[in-house]
Amino acid sequence: MKVKVISRNPNTYQRETTDKRNKIVRNFNTPADPFRGQVEYTRALNATKLERVFAKPFVASLDGHVDGVQVLAKHPNRPSTILSGARDGQIKIWNLASRECQSTLDAHRGLVNDISVDNNTGDHFVTVGQDAQLKYWKLSSVTDSDQKTPAHSIPIDGIVYGVSHLSFSSDFVTCGEDISVWKPFRETPLRSYSLGTDTIHTCRANPIEEHVIVGARSDRSIFVLDTRQDVPLKKITMKMRPNKISWNPMEAYSFTVASEDFNLYTFDMRYMEHPTQSHQGFTSAVLDVDYSPTGQEFVAAGYDRSIRLFKARDMTSRDVYYTKRMASVLSVLWSADSKFVLSGSNEMNIRVWKANASEKMGPLTKREKQAFAYNDKLKETFKNHPEVRRIAKHRNVPKHIFSAAKEHKLIKDARARRDLRRAKAAGLDEEESYLPQTQKVMVGDAES
């Protein structure tokens, strides 16, 4: 086939010049491409489909524990250093880059309740366990040498369930029968706060305000404590037990609670009458929660053998991770470089996942970076189009989670119809009887 090209000889329409240079004619008022919207929509649709095609979040499995992984902790200054504690009292220190175990410590008799790394120097960490022992370890000694004994050990009268270092400090706080503030290598606490007869099963120090602590008790209450005062600042009570608490590292007043009622709740420390946001999606109790270093997202562990990633302001999860062999997830952790998510489950494995399931690992060329940025912008522009939204949100989940979610929806709808009938019987209309989910989970008002 002969191809004919339309051409025009410049000599027929350009005048002669002395230096043989002619003016280039340009139209600076060209009309917009009439098909630009359709082309960009198609590109956004293809980018969304390819994102789901290349969504392979699982990275590696860290084997070595011989019992369920109860707790995970990260180093504040070394993104590649991760600490894990198991239910048999064993603690392992991992190098995330090489995926190797640097040291194994037989720290406690019974399960390890909590681990916290020094926020000041990063060279020490504290562990507490069911054997009523508080142990202070030097990180460099247990990783670089054969020394496997703690630098200091303190017997406690009661069981300590949680430990957390104060921000920018080597001091730490423990919880159990009371709240105690400790200094390193000291036999007795600096201060103790007795908050009643109920056990305090979790506590977390604020990563920004060094004097603020939040904790939860076995009577389903959550309290905020200022170590400069003798009594809690505020106290609220929920209908179901809060399991774990995590502070938002970028907002000194926000924290998220993992609850026994299958949901998570974000609170504002200044207005604690009810949560500011609820996060839904799990079909069983939520056991752990941890924020990303950016404060924009958090990861939660569920007893339904899955982990979910949420945006801090969204009600539903943006992604759900699971494997066939994964048992109930007991602990989760967001890595310090915000690239990975770690989960410790009941079948003795620590799994490493990508924070962004479709992200390409390794170095990228300039052209690849530009292409990914362009696709992200397209997906952001067309995210509310029905087809793009449907593909982006669709997730395949195991059968037991799908069936449980379907059953929970039926129960929720039945309760809504029951509440509406009761309101009509009481002479109230639908607007007057409506109560948000964030207010239904609270018992009474906040106590100051």
N, C-alpha and C positions, 0 to 999 in steps of 0.2 A: 504494500500500500504506500502510495506517495503522499507525503505530508507537505502541505503548502503553508508557508509562514507569511503572515501579513507583515510587510516591511515597507519602510518609507525612506527614501534617500534624503538625508539632510540638505544636500545641495539644492534641492528643488524648493525649499522654503526658508533657508537661512541665507543671509547676505554675507558677502565676503568681508573679512576683517584682516588687519595687518598682521596680528599675531595668531591668527587661525583659532581663536577661542571664542566660542559663542555662548550666549546666555542660556542657561538651562531653565526651561519653563516648568514651574511647579504650581499646582493648585493647592493652596493652603486651606481651602474651604471645601474639602471633599465631603460628600455626603456619608453619613454613618452606614455601616454594613447592615442591611436590612435583616440578615440572618444571624447576627451576632448572638442574640438571646437564645435562639434555638441551638446554635453550635455550642455555646457555653453550658447550656442545660445538658446536652448530650455528653459533654466532657465531664460534667459533675456527676452524672449518673454512672458513667464508666469508672470514674475514680472511686466512687462509693462501692461499686461492685468489686473492683480490684482490691480495695481495702479489706473486704470480707474474704476474698479468695486467699490473700496472703496473711490472714490473721492466724498466726501460729504462736501463741503466747508462751508456751512452755520452753524453758531454756535448759535447765539442768536439775538434777536431784542430788542432794548432799546426804550420803548414807554414812552410818556409823553409830547412831543411837540404837539402843536395844529396848527402848520403851518410848511411850508417847512424848512428843516434844511439847512441853508445857509453856515455855516462855522463850521469846526472842528479844535480843537487844542489839543496838548498833552503837558504834564508837562515834563520839561527836566530832572527831578530827580526822579519822581515817575511814573513808567511805568503803574500803574493801574489807574492813574487820567487822565480823558479826559474831555474837555470842549466843549460844543456845543452851537451854536447860531442860532436862528430861524428867520424867516422873520417877526414875530410879535414883535420882540425886546426882546424876552425872552432868557435867558442864563441858561443852566443847567450844573452842575458839576457831573460827573459820576464816580463811582468806578467800573472799568472794571472787577475786580476779582469777586465781589459780584453781578454785574449787577444791581446795585441800584443807584438811584439819590440821591446825598448827599445834594444838595442845588439847589434851583430855584430862579433866580433873574429876576425881571422885569427891565432890564437895559436900554432899549432905546424905544423911540416912533418910530415905523417903523422898518425896517429890520436891523439886526446886520451885518455890513459890514465885520468886521474882529476881531479876538482875538489873542493876543500874550502874552505868559507867560514869566516872568523874567528869563533870562538865568543865572543870578548870584546867587541869593538866592532861587529862585523858590517860594517865598512866596507872590508875587504880580502878577497881570495880568492886561492888558490894553484892553479895548474894544472901538470900534468906531462904529457909526451907522448913519442912514439917518437923524437923528435929529440934526446933526452937533454938537454932544457932544463927548468929549474924557473923558472916565471915568477910574479911577485908583482904583483897588480893592485889598483888602488884603485877600488872599486865606483862611488863617486860621480863619479869623473873619466870613466869610460867610458860612463856612462849620461846624465849631465847635460851633457857637452861633446862636442866632436868628437875628443878625444884617444883614440886607439885603440892606444897603446903601453903596455907594462907599466911599473909603477913601479920594478921591479927584476927582473933576469934573471940566472940563474946556470947556467953550463954544468956538466953532471955527467959524470963519467967513464963511467958505465954508464947504461943505460936505467932510469928510475924508473917503476914500474908502479902505485904507489898513494900517496896522500897523505891525511892525516887530521889535523884540528886537535885538540889536547888540550882537555879540558873546562875551561871558564871561563878560557881562556888564548888568547893570540895565537900561542903556540908550536905547531909542527906536526911531524908525524913522516912520513917517507917510507920506502918499501920498494923494493928492487930486488936488488942484490947483497948488501946488508945493510940493517939498520934504522938510520935516522939521525934525530936530534932537532934541529930547527932553530929559530932565532929570526928574526923578520922583519928583512930588509935585511942579513943576515949572509952573508958569502961562503962560510963553512965551517960544517959542523954543530957543534952543541954536543957531542954524543956520538954515537958509532957503535957498533953491536953486530954483530959478525960471527958468524953462526949456521951457517956451513958453506958448501959450494960450490954448493948448490942455490939457485935463484932464488926470491925471496919475491914472489909475484905479487899479493897483497892484504894489507892491514893496516887495522885500525880501532882508534882510541883509545876507551877507555871513556868514555861520556858523563857518568859520575858520579865515578868514581875517576880522577883526572888522571894517575896514574903507570902505569896498567895499559893494555897494548896486546895485541891478539890478531892473529895473522897466519897465513897459509898458504903453504907452500912447494911447489915443483914435485915433491918426492918424496912428495907426498900427506900430509904432516905438518901438524899444527896446533899452534901454540905460544902460550903466554901469557907475556908479558914484563913485568916491573916495571922501569921506567927507573931505579930506585934501586939495581938490582943489575946484575951483569955477565953473568949467564947466565939463560936462560928459567926461569920458575917450573915450568912443566909442558910436556910435549910428548907428543903422541899421533900415531899414524899410522893413516890410513883405507885401505880397499882401493881406493877410487876417489878421483879428484882433487877437492878442495874448490875451488869457483870463487869464491864471495863469502861474506863474513861480515857479520853485522849484530848489534849489541848491543841488548838490551832496554833501552829508556830508563828503565824503572821498576824494574828489578832489576839491580843492579850486577854480579851474578855469572852472568847468563844471556846466552848468545848463540846465534844460529842460523846454520847453515852450509848453503849451497846446493851440492849435490854433483853430480858427473857421473853418478851412478848413478840419476838420475831422482827422487831424494828429497831432503828437507831434514831436518836433524838439529839438535835443540836440546841444548846442553851446559850443564852447571853447572860453573863454573870451579873450584869446590871439590872436585868428584868427577868427574874427567875420564877415568876408566877406560873409560866408554862413554857414549853419549848418554842423556839422560833421556827423550827423546821423538823419534819419527820422524814425518815428515809426508809423506804419499803422495798420488799422483794424477796427476803428470806422466807423459808417455809418452816424454820425451826429456830431455836434460841440463837442469838448472836453472842459469841463468846469473846471476841476481841476486836479492837479497832485501833488504827494507827494512821496519822496524817502524813501526807507527803511534805517534803521540806518547803515547797512553795505555798502550802496552805490552801491550795485550790481544790485538792482532791483528798480522799481518804479511802482506805481499804478496810474491809470488815470480814471476819471469819464466822462461818455459820456451822451449827451442829448438823445441818443438812448436807455436809460434805462438799461445800462449795465456798468460794470466796467471791466477793463482789466489790467492784470499784465504783465509787460515787463521786460526782462533783459536789463541792461543799454546799451549793445552793439548790441542788436538784433533789426531787423526791425519789426518783427511780434510779437504779444503777445504770451506768453507761456500759458496763461489761461484766460478765460472769465467767469465772474460770473453774474448771473441774477436770478430774481424770477418773477413769473407771476404777482404779485401785485405791483412790484417796478415801480415807476414812474421815471421821469428824475432825474438822480443823480447830485446833486448840489455840493457836497463836498466829498472828500475822505481823509483818513489818514492811515498811516502805524504806528502801535504801536511801542513804544520804545523798546520792547523786541524782535521785528522783527518776532513775532509769528502770529500776527493777522492784518487784514485789516478792517477798518471801513468805511462805506459809509452812507452819509446823503442824503436822496432823498426828492422829492417834495411832497410825501404823508405822511410826518411828522414822518418817522421812521429812526432810526439809526440802521443799520445792522452790525453785527460782523461776519467776515468771517475768515477762516483759510488762512494764507499766502501760505501754501502748502495744496492743497485740500485733498490729501490722507493721510496726517500725522495723526498718532494715538495720541490722546490726553491723558494726564496723565502720570504717571511714567512708565518706561519701565524696564524690567529685562535685565540682561546682555546678555542673549541669544537672546532676541528680538533686542537689539541694534546691535549685531553682524549680525543677519539675515538682518536687514534693511540696514546696511552698505554694506553687500555683494551684496544685490540686487541693491543698488545704483551704485556700481562699475560695475556690469554686464550691467545695462542700459546705463551707460556712455561708456562702451567698445563697445556695439553693437548699439549705437544710430543712426548710419548712415545706418544700414541695412534697406532695403525698408519696410519690414513688421513691424519692431519695430518702425520705424519713422512714419509710417502711423497710427499705433494705438496710439502712444504717442501724436501726433498732432491733432488727430480728436476731434472735439468738436461739440456738438449739440447746436444750437443757435435758438432763437425764429424766427418765420416765417417772421416778419417784418424786422429783421436784415439780414436774409438770402436773402430775395428778394431785399433789398436795396444794399447789397454787390454785388449781381449779376448785378444789374443795373449799379452800379458804375464801375464795371469791363468793361462792354460794352462801357460806356462813355470814360473810360481811353484808351481802345484799339482804339476807333474811333479817339481820339485826337492824339494818336501816329501815326496812318496811315495818318492823315491830316498833321502832322508836317513833316513826311517823304516825302509826295508828294510835299510839299512846298520846302523842301530842294533839292529835285531832280530838281524841276523847276528852282531853283537858281543856279544849277550846282554844288551842294555839294553832296559828297557821305554820306553813313550812319554814318560812324565814325566821320566825320567832323560836322555833324548836331546834333549829340547826345548831350543832355544836361541833367545832373543828376537831380533827383527830388529835391535834396537839394539846387540847384541853381535856379530852376524854381520858388521857393516861395519867392525869394528876389526881391526887387525893388532897383536898383542902387547899389552902393558900400558902404562899411562901412565908416562912417565919424568919424574922430579922433578929 
